[in-house]
């Protein structure tokens, strides 16, 4: 898998997490711990995307 393909996959997963977080926040019975975990995973993906983009722009 190329770096570009991997970036596309990471961005897709990031969007999926955004949607899952929005759905969870829309329901008052959502578990706060689950939402926090989703947000943490989303941030990790964002950081990984940023690292990959910065490393590809250097080369």
C-alpha distance matrix in Angstrom:
0.0 3.8 6.7 8.2 6.2 6.5 10.0 10.8 10.2 12.3 14.9 15.3 16.0 18.3 20.2 20.6 22.2 24.4 25.6 26.3 28.2 30.2 31.1 32.2 34.2 35.9 37.4 40.1 39.7 36.1 35.7 35.5 33.6 30.9 30.7 30.6 27.7 25.7 26.5 25.5 22.0 21.7 22.8 20.3 17.5 19.3 19.6 16.0 15.2 18.1 17.0 13.6 15.4 18.2 16.2 14.5 18.0 19.6 17.7
3.8 0.0 3.8 5.4 5.2 6.2 8.6 10.0 10.7 12.4 14.3 15.5 16.7 18.4 20.2 21.3 22.8 24.5 26.1 27.1 28.7 30.5 31.8 33.0 34.7 36.4 38.2 40.9 40.8 37.2 36.8 36.3 34.6 32.0 31.4 31.1 28.5 26.5 26.8 25.7 22.6 21.8 22.5 20.2 17.3 18.4 18.5 15.1 13.7 16.1 15.1 11.4 12.7 15.4 13.4 11.2 14.6 16.3 14.3
6.7 3.8 0.0 3.8 5.5 5.0 6.1 8.7 9.8 10.4 12.2 14.2 15.3 16.2 18.4 19.9 20.9 22.4 24.5 25.6 26.7 28.6 30.2 31.3 32.7 34.6 36.5 39.0 39.1 35.5 35.0 34.2 32.5 30.2 29.3 28.7 26.4 24.4 24.2 23.1 20.2 19.3 19.5 17.3 14.5 15.2 15.1 11.8 10.3 12.4 11.4 7.7 9.0 11.7 10.0 8.1 11.5 13.4 12.0
8.2 5.4 3.8 0.0 3.8 5.4 5.0 6.3 8.7 9.8 10.5 12.4 14.3 15.2 16.6 18.5 20.0 21.1 22.8 24.4 25.7 27.1 28.8 30.3 31.5 33.2 35.3 38.0 38.4 34.9 34.8 34.0 32.7 30.2 29.0 28.8 26.7 24.3 24.0 23.5 20.6 19.1 19.6 18.1 14.9 15.1 15.8 13.0 10.5 12.6 12.8 9.1 9.0 12.4 11.7 9.1 11.7 14.4 13.4
6.2 5.2 5.5 3.8 0.0 3.8 5.4 5.1 6.3 8.7 9.9 10.7 12.5 14.2 15.5 16.7 18.6 20.1 21.4 22.7 24.5 26.0 27.2 28.7 30.4 31.9 33.8 36.6 36.7 33.3 33.3 32.9 31.6 28.8 27.9 28.0 25.7 23.1 23.5 23.1 19.8 18.6 19.8 18.1 14.7 15.7 16.9 13.8 11.7 14.6 14.9 11.4 12.0 15.5 14.8 12.6 15.4 18.0 16.9
6.5 6.2 5.0 5.4 3.8 0.0 3.8 5.4 5.1 6.2 8.6 9.9 10.6 12.3 14.3 15.3 16.6 18.4 20.1 21.0 22.5 24.5 25.8 26.9 28.6 30.4 32.1 34.7 34.7 31.1 30.7 30.2 28.6 26.0 25.3 25.1 22.6 20.4 20.7 19.9 16.6 15.8 16.8 14.8 11.5 13.0 13.8 10.5 9.1 12.4 12.3 9.1 10.7 14.0 13.2 12.0 15.1 17.3 16.6
10.0 8.6 6.1 5.0 5.4 3.8 0.0 3.8 5.4 5.1 6.1 8.5 9.9 10.4 12.3 14.2 15.3 16.4 18.5 19.8 20.9 22.6 24.4 25.6 26.8 28.6 30.7 33.3 33.6 30.0 29.8 29.0 27.8 25.3 24.0 23.8 21.8 19.3 19.0 18.6 15.7 14.1 14.8 13.4 10.0 10.4 11.6 9.0 6.4 9.5 10.3 7.4 8.0 11.6 11.8 10.5 13.0 15.7 15.7
10.8 10.0 8.7 6.3 5.1 5.4 3.8 0.0 3.8 5.5 5.2 6.2 8.7 9.8 10.7 12.4 14.4 15.4 16.7 18.5 20.0 21.2 22.8 24.4 25.8 27.2 29.4 32.2 32.6 29.2 29.5 29.0 28.1 25.2 23.9 24.3 22.3 19.4 19.5 19.7 16.7 14.7 16.2 15.4 11.6 12.2 14.3 12.0 9.3 12.4 13.8 11.1 11.1 14.9 15.4 13.6 15.7 18.8 18.7
10.2 10.7 9.8 8.7 6.3 5.1 5.4 3.8 0.0 3.8 5.5 5.1 6.3 8.6 10.0 10.6 12.5 14.3 15.5 16.5 18.4 20.1 21.2 22.6 24.4 25.9 27.6 30.5 30.5 27.0 27.1 26.9 25.7 22.7 21.9 22.3 20.0 17.2 17.9 18.0 14.5 13.2 15.2 14.0 10.4 12.0 14.1 11.6 9.9 13.6 14.6 12.2 13.2 16.8 16.9 15.8 18.4 21.0 20.9
12.3 12.4 10.4 9.8 8.7 6.2 5.1 5.5 3.8 0.0 3.8 5.4 5.1 6.1 8.7 9.8 10.6 12.4 14.4 15.2 16.4 18.4 19.9 20.9 22.4 24.4 26.2 28.7 28.8 25.2 25.0 24.3 23.1 20.4 19.3 19.3 17.1 14.6 14.8 14.6 11.3 9.9 11.5 10.3 6.6 8.3 10.4 8.2 6.8 10.5 11.8 10.2 11.4 14.7 15.2 14.9 17.2 19.7 20.1
14.9 14.3 12.2 10.5 9.9 8.6 6.1 5.2 5.5 3.8 0.0 3.8 5.4 4.9 6.3 8.6 9.8 10.5 12.5 14.2 15.2 16.6 18.5 19.9 21.0 22.7 24.9 27.5 28.1 24.7 24.9 24.2 23.5 20.8 19.1 19.5 17.9 14.8 14.6 15.2 12.4 9.9 11.6 11.6 7.9 8.1 11.1 9.9 7.4 10.5 12.8 11.4 11.4 14.9 16.2 15.5 17.1 20.1 20.9
15.3 15.5 14.2 12.4 10.7 9.9 8.5 6.2 5.1 5.4 3.8 0.0 3.8 5.4 5.2 6.3 8.7 9.9 10.7 12.4 14.3 15.4 16.6 18.4 20.0 21.2 23.3 26.2 26.6 23.3 23.9 23.7 23.2 20.1 18.7 19.7 17.9 14.6 15.2 16.2 13.2 11.0 13.6 13.7 10.1 11.1 14.3 13.0 10.9 14.2 16.4 14.8 15.0 18.5 19.6 18.7 20.6 23.6 24.0
16.0 16.7 15.3 14.3 12.5 10.6 9.9 8.7 6.3 5.1 5.4 3.8 0.0 3.8 5.4 5.0 6.2 8.6 9.9 10.4 12.2 14.2 15.2 16.3 18.2 19.9 21.5 24.2 24.2 20.8 20.9 20.8 19.8 16.8 15.7 16.6 14.5 11.3 12.4 13.1 9.8 8.3 11.4 11.1 7.9 10.0 12.9 11.7 10.8 14.2 16.0 15.0 16.0 19.2 20.1 19.8 21.9 24.5 25.2
18.3 18.4 16.2 15.2 14.2 12.3 10.4 9.8 8.6 6.1 4.9 5.4 3.8 0.0 3.8 5.4 5.2 6.3 8.8 9.9 10.6 12.4 14.3 15.3 16.5 18.5 20.5 22.9 23.4 19.9 20.0 19.3 18.7 16.0 14.3 14.7 13.3 10.1 10.0 11.1 8.5 5.8 8.5 9.3 6.3 7.1 10.6 10.5 9.3 12.1 14.5 14.2 14.7 17.6 19.2 19.2 20.8 23.4 24.6
20.2 20.2 18.4 16.6 15.5 14.3 12.3 10.7 10.0 8.7 6.3 5.2 5.4 3.8 0.0 3.8 5.4 5.0 6.3 8.6 9.8 10.6 12.4 14.2 15.3 16.6 18.9 21.8 22.6 19.4 20.3 19.8 19.9 17.0 14.9 16.2 15.3 11.6 11.7 13.8 11.6 8.6 11.5 12.9 10.1 10.3 14.0 14.1 12.3 14.8 17.6 17.1 17.0 20.0 21.9 21.5 22.7 25.7 26.9
20.6 21.3 19.9 18.5 16.7 15.3 14.2 12.4 10.6 9.8 8.6 6.3 5.0 5.4 3.8 0.0 3.8 5.4 5.1 6.2 8.6 9.9 10.6 12.3 14.2 15.4 17.1 20.1 20.4 17.2 18.1 18.3 18.2 14.9 13.5 15.3 14.0 10.3 11.5 13.6 11.1 9.1 12.7 13.7 11.2 12.4 15.9 15.7 14.6 17.5 19.9 19.3 19.7 22.8 24.3 24.0 25.6 28.5 29.4
22.2 22.8 20.9 20.0 18.6 16.6 15.3 14.4 12.5 10.6 9.8 8.7 6.2 5.2 5.4 3.8 0.0 3.8 5.3 4.9 6.0 8.5 9.7 10.3 12.1 14.1 15.6 18.1 18.4 14.9 15.3 15.0 14.8 11.7 10.0 11.6 10.3 6.6 7.8 10.0 7.9 6.1 9.8 11.2 9.5 10.9 14.1 14.5 14.1 16.6 18.9 19.0 19.7 22.4 24.0 24.3 25.9 28.4 29.6
24.4 24.5 22.4 21.1 20.1 18.4 16.4 15.4 14.3 12.4 10.5 9.9 8.6 6.3 5.0 5.4 3.8 0.0 3.8 5.5 5.2 6.2 8.6 9.9 10.5 12.3 14.7 17.2 18.2 15.0 15.9 15.3 15.8 13.2 10.6 12.2 12.1 8.4 8.2 11.3 10.2 7.3 10.3 12.7 11.1 11.2 14.7 15.8 14.8 16.8 19.6 20.0 20.0 22.6 24.7 24.9 25.9 28.6 30.2
25.6 26.1 24.5 22.8 21.4 20.1 18.5 16.7 15.5 14.4 12.5 10.7 9.9 8.8 6.3 5.1 5.3 3.8 0.0 3.8 5.4 5.0 6.1 8.6 9.8 10.5 12.8 15.9 16.8 14.0 15.7 15.9 16.8 13.8 11.5 14.1 14.0 10.3 11.0 14.2 12.9 10.7 13.9 16.0 14.3 14.7 18.3 19.0 17.9 20.1 23.0 22.9 23.0 25.8 27.7 27.6 28.8 31.7 33.0
26.3 27.1 25.6 24.4 22.7 21.0 19.8 18.5 16.5 15.2 14.2 12.4 10.4 9.9 8.6 6.2 4.9 5.5 3.8 0.0 3.8 5.5 5.1 6.1 8.6 9.9 11.1 14.0 14.3 11.2 12.5 13.1 13.7 10.4 8.8 11.7 11.3 7.8 9.7 12.7 11.4 10.3 13.7 15.5 14.3 15.5 18.7 19.3 19.0 21.4 23.7 23.9 24.5 27.2 28.9 29.1 30.6 33.2 34.5
28.2 28.7 26.7 25.7 24.5 22.5 20.9 20.0 18.4 16.4 15.2 14.3 12.2 10.6 9.8 8.6 6.0 5.2 5.4 3.8 0.0 3.8 5.4 5.0 6.1 8.5 10.2 12.4 13.1 9.8 10.9 10.6 11.7 9.1 6.3 9.0 9.7 6.5 7.2 10.8 10.7 9.3 12.1 14.5 14.1 14.6 17.7 19.0 18.9 20.7 23.2 24.0 24.4 26.7 28.7 29.3 30.4 32.9 34.6
30.2 30.5 28.6 27.1 26.0 24.5 22.6 21.2 20.1 18.4 16.6 15.4 14.2 12.4 10.6 9.9 8.5 6.2 5.0 5.5 3.8 0.0 3.8 5.5 5.1 6.2 8.9 11.6 13.2 10.7 12.8 12.7 14.5 12.2 9.3 12.2 13.4 10.3 10.4 14.2 14.2 12.2 14.8 17.5 16.8 16.8 20.1 21.5 20.9 22.5 25.4 26.0 26.0 28.3 30.6 30.9 31.8 34.5 36.2
31.1 31.8 30.2 28.8 27.2 25.8 24.4 22.8 21.2 19.9 18.5 16.6 15.2 14.3 12.4 10.6 9.7 8.6 6.1 5.1 5.4 3.8 0.0 3.8 5.5 5.1 6.8 10.1 11.1 9.0 11.7 12.7 14.6 11.9 9.9 13.4 14.2 11.3 12.6 16.1 15.7 14.4 17.4 19.7 18.9 19.5 22.7 23.8 23.3 25.3 28.0 28.4 28.6 31.2 33.2 33.4 34.5 37.3 38.8
32.2 33.0 31.3 30.3 28.7 26.9 25.6 24.4 22.6 20.9 19.9 18.4 16.3 15.3 14.2 12.3 10.3 9.9 8.6 6.1 5.0 5.5 3.8 0.0 3.8 5.4 5.5 7.9 8.4 5.5 8.0 9.0 11.0 8.6 6.8 10.5 11.6 9.6 11.0 14.3 14.5 13.9 16.6 18.9 18.8 19.6 22.4 23.7 23.8 25.7 28.1 28.8 29.4 31.7 33.6 34.2 35.5 37.9 39.5
34.2 34.7 32.7 31.5 30.4 28.6 26.8 25.8 24.4 22.4 21.0 20.0 18.2 16.5 15.3 14.2 12.1 10.5 9.8 8.6 6.1 5.1 5.5 3.8 0.0 3.8 5.4 6.8 8.8 6.7 9.2 9.0 11.8 10.4 7.7 10.8 12.9 11.1 11.3 14.9 15.8 14.7 16.8 19.6 19.8 19.9 22.7 24.5 24.5 25.8 28.5 29.6 29.8 31.8 34.1 34.8 35.7 38.1 40.1
35.9 36.4 34.6 33.2 31.9 30.4 28.6 27.2 25.9 24.4 22.7 21.2 19.9 18.5 16.6 15.4 14.1 12.3 10.5 9.9 8.5 6.2 5.1 5.4 3.8 0.0 3.8 6.4 8.9 8.2 11.5 12.1 15.1 13.5 11.2 14.5 16.4 14.3 14.8 18.4 19.0 17.7 20.0 22.8 22.5 22.6 25.7 27.3 26.9 28.4 31.3 32.1 32.1 34.3 36.6 37.1 37.9 40.5 42.4
37.4 38.2 36.5 35.3 33.8 32.1 30.7 29.4 27.6 26.2 24.9 23.3 21.5 20.5 18.9 17.1 15.6 14.7 12.8 11.1 10.2 8.9 6.8 5.5 5.4 3.8 0.0 3.8 5.4 5.6 9.4 11.0 13.9 12.5 11.1 14.6 16.3 14.8 16.0 19.3 19.9 19.2 21.7 24.2 24.2 24.7 27.6 29.1 29.0 30.7 33.3 34.1 34.5 36.7 38.8 39.4 40.4 43.0 44.7
40.1 40.9 39.0 38.0 36.6 34.7 33.3 32.2 30.5 28.7 27.5 26.2 24.2 22.9 21.8 20.1 18.1 17.2 15.9 14.0 12.4 11.6 10.1 7.9 6.8 6.4 3.8 0.0 3.8 5.5 8.6 9.8 13.3 12.8 11.6 14.6 16.9 16.1 16.9 20.0 21.2 20.9 22.9 25.4 25.9 26.4 29.0 30.7 31.0 32.4 34.9 36.1 36.5 38.4 40.6 41.5 42.4 44.7 46.7
39.7 40.8 39.1 38.4 36.7 34.7 33.6 32.6 30.5 28.8 28.1 26.6 24.2 23.4 22.6 20.4 18.4 18.2 16.8 14.3 13.1 13.2 11.1 8.4 8.8 8.9 5.4 3.8 0.0 3.8 6.5 9.0 11.8 11.3 11.3 14.3 16.0 15.7 17.2 19.8 20.9 21.1 23.3 25.4 26.1 27.0 29.4 30.9 31.5 33.2 35.3 36.4 37.2 39.2 41.1 42.1 43.3 45.5 47.3
36.1 37.2 35.5 34.9 33.3 31.1 30.0 29.2 27.0 25.2 24.7 23.3 20.8 19.9 19.4 17.2 14.9 15.0 14.0 11.2 9.8 10.7 9.0 5.5 6.7 8.2 5.6 5.5 3.8 0.0 3.8 6.3 8.8 7.7 7.6 10.8 12.3 11.9 13.5 16.1 17.0 17.4 19.7 21.6 22.3 23.4 25.7 27.1 27.8 29.5 31.6 32.7 33.6 35.6 37.4 38.4 39.7 41.9 43.6
35.7 36.8 35.0 34.8 33.3 30.7 29.8 29.5 27.1 25.0 24.9 23.9 20.9 20.0 20.3 18.1 15.3 15.9 15.7 12.5 10.9 12.8 11.7 8.0 9.2 11.5 9.4 8.6 6.5 3.8 0.0 3.8 5.4 5.3 6.4 8.8 10.0 10.8 12.5 14.4 15.6 16.7 18.6 20.2 21.4 22.7 24.6 26.0 27.2 28.8 30.6 31.9 33.1 34.9 36.5 37.8 39.2 41.1 42.8
35.5 36.3 34.2 34.0 32.9 30.2 29.0 29.0 26.9 24.3 24.2 23.7 20.8 19.3 19.8 18.3 15.0 15.3 15.9 13.1 10.6 12.7 12.7 9.0 9.0 12.1 11.0 9.8 9.0 6.3 3.8 0.0 3.8 5.4 5.1 6.1 8.6 9.8 10.5 12.2 14.3 15.2 16.4 18.4 20.0 20.9 22.5 24.4 25.6 26.8 28.6 30.3 31.4 32.8 34.6 36.2 37.4 39.1 41.1
33.6 34.6 32.5 32.7 31.6 28.6 27.8 28.1 25.7 23.1 23.5 23.2 19.8 18.7 19.9 18.2 14.8 15.8 16.8 13.7 11.7 14.5 14.6 11.0 11.8 15.1 13.9 13.3 11.8 8.8 5.4 3.8 0.0 3.8 5.4 5.1 6.2 8.7 9.9 10.5 12.4 14.2 15.3 16.5 18.5 19.9 21.0 22.6 24.4 25.7 27.0 28.7 30.2 31.5 33.0 34.7 36.2 37.7 39.5
30.9 32.0 30.2 30.2 28.8 26.0 25.3 25.2 22.7 20.4 20.8 20.1 16.8 16.0 17.0 14.9 11.7 13.2 13.8 10.4 9.1 12.2 11.9 8.6 10.4 13.5 12.5 12.8 11.3 7.7 5.3 5.4 3.8 0.0 3.8 5.4 5.1 6.2 8.6 9.8 10.6 12.3 14.2 15.3 16.6 18.4 20.0 21.1 22.6 24.4 25.8 27.1 28.6 30.3 31.6 33.1 34.7 36.4 38.0
30.7 31.4 29.3 29.0 27.9 25.3 24.0 23.9 21.9 19.3 19.1 18.7 15.7 14.3 14.9 13.5 10.0 10.6 11.5 8.8 6.3 9.3 9.9 6.8 7.7 11.2 11.1 11.6 11.3 7.6 6.4 5.1 5.4 3.8 0.0 3.8 5.4 5.1 6.2 8.6 9.9 10.5 12.3 14.2 15.4 16.4 18.4 20.0 21.0 22.5 24.4 25.8 26.8 28.5 30.3 31.6 32.9 34.8 36.6
30.6 31.1 28.7 28.8 28.0 25.1 23.8 24.3 22.3 19.3 19.5 19.7 16.6 14.7 16.2 15.3 11.6 12.2 14.1 11.7 9.0 12.2 13.4 10.5 10.8 14.5 14.6 14.6 14.3 10.8 8.8 6.1 5.1 5.4 3.8 0.0 3.8 5.5 5.1 6.1 8.7 9.8 10.5 12.3 14.3 15.2 16.5 18.4 19.9 21.0 22.6 24.4 25.6 26.9 28.6 30.3 31.6 33.1 35.1
27.7 28.5 26.4 26.7 25.7 22.6 21.8 22.3 20.0 17.1 17.9 17.9 14.5 13.3 15.3 14.0 10.3 12.1 14.0 11.3 9.7 13.4 14.2 11.6 12.9 16.4 16.3 16.9 16.0 12.3 10.0 8.6 6.2 5.1 5.4 3.8 0.0 3.8 5.4 5.0 6.2 8.6 9.8 10.5 12.4 14.2 15.3 16.5 18.4 20.0 21.1 22.6 24.3 25.8 27.0 28.7 30.3 31.8 33.5
25.7 26.5 24.4 24.3 23.1 20.4 19.3 19.4 17.2 14.6 14.8 14.6 11.3 10.1 11.6 10.3 6.6 8.4 10.3 7.8 6.5 10.3 11.3 9.6 11.1 14.3 14.8 16.1 15.7 11.9 10.8 9.8 8.7 6.2 5.1 5.5 3.8 0.0 3.8 5.4 5.2 6.1 8.6 9.9 10.6 12.3 14.3 15.3 16.5 18.4 20.0 21.1 22.4 24.3 25.8 27.0 28.6 30.5 32.1
26.5 26.8 24.2 24.0 23.5 20.7 19.0 19.5 17.9 14.8 14.6 15.2 12.4 10.0 11.7 11.5 7.8 8.2 11.0 9.7 7.2 10.4 12.6 11.0 11.3 14.8 16.0 16.9 17.2 13.5 12.5 10.5 9.9 8.6 6.2 5.1 5.4 3.8 0.0 3.8 5.5 5.0 6.2 8.6 9.9 10.4 12.3 14.2 15.2 16.4 18.3 19.9 20.9 22.4 24.3 25.7 26.9 28.7 30.7
25.5 25.7 23.1 23.5 23.1 19.9 18.6 19.7 18.0 14.6 15.2 16.2 13.1 11.1 13.8 13.6 10.0 11.3 14.2 12.7 10.8 14.2 16.1 14.3 14.9 18.4 19.3 20.0 19.8 16.1 14.4 12.2 10.5 9.8 8.6 6.1 5.0 5.4 3.8 0.0 3.8 5.4 5.1 6.2 8.7 9.8 10.6 12.4 14.3 15.3 16.6 18.4 20.0 21.1 22.6 24.4 25.8 27.2 29.1
22.0 22.6 20.2 20.6 19.8 16.6 15.7 16.7 14.5 11.3 12.4 13.2 9.8 8.5 11.6 11.1 7.9 10.2 12.9 11.4 10.7 14.2 15.7 14.5 15.8 19.0 19.9 21.2 20.9 17.0 15.6 14.3 12.4 10.6 9.9 8.7 6.2 5.2 5.5 3.8 0.0 3.8 5.4 5.0 6.2 8.6 9.9 10.5 12.3 14.2 15.3 16.5 18.3 20.0 21.1 22.6 24.4 25.9 27.4
21.7 21.8 19.3 19.1 18.6 15.8 14.1 14.7 13.2 9.9 9.9 11.0 8.3 5.8 8.6 9.1 6.1 7.3 10.7 10.3 9.3 12.2 14.4 13.9 14.7 17.7 19.2 20.9 21.1 17.4 16.7 15.2 14.2 12.3 10.5 9.8 8.6 6.1 5.0 5.4 3.8 0.0 3.8 5.4 5.1 6.2 8.7 9.9 10.5 12.3 14.3 15.4 16.4 18.3 20.0 21.1 22.6 24.5 26.2
22.8 22.5 19.5 19.6 19.8 16.8 14.8 16.2 15.2 11.5 11.6 13.6 11.4 8.5 11.5 12.7 9.8 10.3 13.9 13.7 12.1 14.8 17.4 16.6 16.8 20.0 21.7 22.9 23.3 19.7 18.6 16.4 15.3 14.2 12.3 10.5 9.8 8.6 6.2 5.1 5.4 3.8 0.0 3.8 5.4 4.9 6.2 8.6 9.8 10.5 12.3 14.2 15.2 16.4 18.3 20.0 21.1 22.7 24.7
20.3 20.2 17.3 18.1 18.1 14.8 13.4 15.4 14.0 10.3 11.6 13.7 11.1 9.3 12.9 13.7 11.2 12.7 16.0 15.5 14.5 17.5 19.7 18.9 19.6 22.8 24.2 25.4 25.4 21.6 20.2 18.4 16.5 15.3 14.2 12.3 10.5 9.9 8.6 6.2 5.0 5.4 3.8 0.0 3.8 5.4 5.1 6.2 8.6 9.9 10.6 12.3 14.2 15.4 16.5 18.4 20.0 21.3 23.0
17.5 17.3 14.5 14.9 14.7 11.5 10.0 11.6 10.4 6.6 7.9 10.1 7.9 6.3 10.1 11.2 9.5 11.1 14.3 14.3 14.1 16.8 18.9 18.8 19.8 22.5 24.2 25.9 26.1 22.3 21.4 20.0 18.5 16.6 15.4 14.3 12.4 10.6 9.9 8.7 6.2 5.1 5.4 3.8 0.0 3.8 5.4 5.0 6.1 8.5 9.8 10.5 12.1 14.1 15.3 16.4 18.3 20.1 21.5
19.3 18.4 15.2 15.1 15.7 13.0 10.4 12.2 12.0 8.3 8.1 11.1 10.0 7.1 10.3 12.4 10.9 11.2 14.7 15.5 14.6 16.8 19.5 19.6 19.9 22.6 24.7 26.4 27.0 23.4 22.7 20.9 19.9 18.4 16.4 15.2 14.2 12.3 10.4 9.8 8.6 6.2 4.9 5.4 3.8 0.0 3.8 5.5 5.1 6.2 8.7 10.0 10.5 12.2 14.2 15.4 16.5 18.5 20.4
19.6 18.5 15.1 15.8 16.9 13.8 11.6 14.3 14.1 10.4 11.1 14.3 12.9 10.6 14.0 15.9 14.1 14.7 18.3 18.7 17.7 20.1 22.7 22.4 22.7 25.7 27.6 29.0 29.4 25.7 24.6 22.5 21.0 20.0 18.4 16.5 15.3 14.3 12.3 10.6 9.9 8.7 6.2 5.1 5.4 3.8 0.0 3.8 5.4 5.1 6.2 8.6 9.9 10.5 12.2 14.3 15.4 16.7 18.8
16.0 15.1 11.8 13.0 13.8 10.5 9.0 12.0 11.6 8.2 9.9 13.0 11.7 10.5 14.1 15.7 14.5 15.8 19.0 19.3 19.0 21.5 23.8 23.7 24.5 27.3 29.1 30.7 30.9 27.1 26.0 24.4 22.6 21.1 20.0 18.4 16.5 15.3 14.2 12.4 10.5 9.9 8.6 6.2 5.0 5.5 3.8 0.0 3.8 5.4 5.1 6.2 8.5 9.9 10.5 12.3 14.3 15.5 16.9
15.2 13.7 10.3 10.5 11.7 9.1 6.4 9.3 9.9 6.8 7.4 10.9 10.8 9.3 12.3 14.6 14.1 14.8 17.9 19.0 18.9 20.9 23.3 23.8 24.5 26.9 29.0 31.0 31.5 27.8 27.2 25.6 24.4 22.6 21.0 19.9 18.4 16.5 15.2 14.3 12.3 10.5 9.8 8.6 6.1 5.1 5.4 3.8 0.0 3.8 5.5 5.2 6.1 8.5 9.9 10.6 12.3 14.4 15.8
18.1 16.1 12.4 12.6 14.6 12.4 9.5 12.4 13.6 10.5 10.5 14.2 14.2 12.1 14.8 17.5 16.6 16.8 20.1 21.4 20.7 22.5 25.3 25.7 25.8 28.4 30.7 32.4 33.2 29.5 28.8 26.8 25.7 24.4 22.5 21.0 20.0 18.4 16.4 15.3 14.2 12.3 10.5 9.9 8.5 6.2 5.1 5.4 3.8 0.0 3.8 5.5 5.1 6.1 8.5 9.9 10.6 12.4 14.6
17.0 15.1 11.4 12.8 14.9 12.3 10.3 13.8 14.6 11.8 12.8 16.4 16.0 14.5 17.6 19.9 18.9 19.6 23.0 23.7 23.2 25.4 28.0 28.1 28.5 31.3 33.3 34.9 35.3 31.6 30.6 28.6 27.0 25.8 24.4 22.6 21.1 20.0 18.3 16.6 15.3 14.3 12.3 10.6 9.8 8.7 6.2 5.1 5.5 3.8 0.0 3.8 5.5 5.2 6.1 8.6 10.0 10.8 12.7
13.6 11.4 7.7 9.1 11.4 9.1 7.4 11.1 12.2 10.2 11.4 14.8 15.0 14.2 17.1 19.3 19.0 20.0 22.9 23.9 24.0 26.0 28.4 28.8 29.6 32.1 34.1 36.1 36.4 32.7 31.9 30.3 28.7 27.1 25.8 24.4 22.6 21.1 19.9 18.4 16.5 15.4 14.2 12.3 10.5 10.0 8.6 6.2 5.2 5.5 3.8 0.0 3.8 5.5 5.1 6.1 8.6 10.0 11.0
15.4 12.7 9.0 9.0 12.0 10.7 8.0 11.1 13.2 11.4 11.4 15.0 16.0 14.7 17.0 19.7 19.7 20.0 23.0 24.5 24.4 26.0 28.6 29.4 29.8 32.1 34.5 36.5 37.2 33.6 33.1 31.4 30.2 28.6 26.8 25.6 24.3 22.4 20.9 20.0 18.3 16.4 15.2 14.2 12.1 10.5 9.9 8.5 6.1 5.1 5.5 3.8 0.0 3.8 5.5 5.2 6.2 8.8 10.3
18.2 15.4 11.7 12.4 15.5 14.0 11.6 14.9 16.8 14.7 14.9 18.5 19.2 17.6 20.0 22.8 22.4 22.6 25.8 27.2 26.7 28.3 31.2 31.7 31.8 34.3 36.7 38.4 39.2 35.6 34.9 32.8 31.5 30.3 28.5 26.9 25.8 24.3 22.4 21.1 20.0 18.3 16.4 15.4 14.1 12.2 10.5 9.9 8.5 6.1 5.2 5.5 3.8 0.0 3.8 5.5 5.2 6.3 9.0
16.2 13.4 10.0 11.7 14.8 13.2 11.8 15.4 16.9 15.2 16.2 19.6 20.1 19.2 21.9 24.3 24.0 24.7 27.7 28.9 28.7 30.6 33.2 33.6 34.1 36.6 38.8 40.6 41.1 37.4 36.5 34.6 33.0 31.6 30.3 28.6 27.0 25.8 24.3 22.6 21.1 20.0 18.3 16.5 15.3 14.2 12.2 10.5 9.9 8.5 6.1 5.1 5.5 3.8 0.0 3.8 5.5 5.3 6.6
14.5 11.2 8.1 9.1 12.6 12.0 10.5 13.6 15.8 14.9 15.5 18.7 19.8 19.2 21.5 24.0 24.3 24.9 27.6 29.1 29.3 30.9 33.4 34.2 34.8 37.1 39.4 41.5 42.1 38.4 37.8 36.2 34.7 33.1 31.6 30.3 28.7 27.0 25.7 24.4 22.6 21.1 20.0 18.4 16.4 15.4 14.3 12.3 10.6 9.9 8.6 6.1 5.2 5.5 3.8 0.0 3.8 5.4 5.4
18.0 14.6 11.5 11.7 15.4 15.1 13.0 15.7 18.4 17.2 17.1 20.6 21.9 20.8 22.7 25.6 25.9 25.9 28.8 30.6 30.4 31.8 34.5 35.5 35.7 37.9 40.4 42.4 43.3 39.7 39.2 37.4 36.2 34.7 32.9 31.6 30.3 28.6 26.9 25.8 24.4 22.6 21.1 20.0 18.3 16.5 15.4 14.3 12.3 10.6 10.0 8.6 6.2 5.2 5.5 3.8 0.0 3.8 5.6
19.6 16.3 13.4 14.4 18.0 17.3 15.7 18.8 21.0 19.7 20.1 23.6 24.5 23.4 25.7 28.5 28.4 28.6 31.7 33.2 32.9 34.5 37.3 37.9 38.1 40.5 43.0 44.7 45.5 41.9 41.1 39.1 37.7 36.4 34.8 33.1 31.8 30.5 28.7 27.2 25.9 24.5 22.7 21.3 20.1 18.5 16.7 15.5 14.4 12.4 10.8 10.0 8.8 6.3 5.3 5.4 3.8 0.0 3.8
17.7 14.3 12.0 13.4 16.9 16.6 15.7 18.7 20.9 20.1 20.9 24.0 25.2 24.6 26.9 29.4 29.6 30.2 33.0 34.5 34.6 36.2 38.8 39.5 40.1 42.4 44.7 46.7 47.3 43.6 42.8 41.1 39.5 38.0 36.6 35.1 33.5 32.1 30.7 29.1 27.4 26.2 24.7 23.0 21.5 20.4 18.8 16.9 15.8 14.6 12.7 11.0 10.3 9.0 6.6 5.4 5.6 3.8 0.0
